[in-house]
Amino acid sequence: MAQEFVLTKKGKIELEQELEYLISTRRAEISEQIKEARSFGDLSENAEYTEARNEQSRVEGRIQELENILRLATIVDDDEVNLERVGIGTKVRILDIEFNEEESYTVMGPMETNAAQHIISNESPVGRALMGKAVGDEVVVAAPSGAITFKILEISRA
C-alpha cells in the first residue's frame, strides 16, 4: 500500500520549488564539482570526488522522494478547512489544564512540521489527540512525563 501524504497548497508549492531548484540548479552544481574533482587525478584517493558523488546521491534521493510525495499527495484546500473541528490546516489555541498555560499549534501533515514555529503533524501525539475535536473539548495526551490534559479554546484557519 502506498503511503499517503497530506499537504496544504502552500506546502505543495514549497516542495515543488525545492524540487525545481534541485533539478535545475543543484544537479548542475554537483556535476561541475564532479568534473572539477576528476581533474585532480586518481579517483581512488580523491576526497573531493568522493564527496561530490555522495552529494549527488543525496540530491538524487531527495529528488525521487519529492517526486513521490508530490505524485501521491492529497492537497488540503485552505478555503475548505472545517473550523468546527481540528484538522489539517487549522490553528488551535489550547489550555494546559495542569499549568493553566495557553499554547497555540498549527496542525499540518507530516511534511510541513516545524517545531520552532509550533507547526505540528496530525500524526504527532498532540496532533493525533486534537484531530476531530471541537472547541470546549478536553483531550489527554500521553507524554513521557505522564498524561497532559488540554482544553481546546479556539480553532481558526492556519
Secondary structure, DSSP 8 states (H G I E B T S, - for coil): ----EEEEHHHHHHHHHHHHHIIIIIHHHHHHHHHHHHTTS-GGG-HHHHHHHHHHHHHHHHHHHHHHHHHHEEEE-GGG--SSS--TTEEEEEEETTTTEEEEEEEE-GGG-BGGGTEEETTSHHHHHHTT--TT-EEEEEETTEEEEEEEEEEEE-
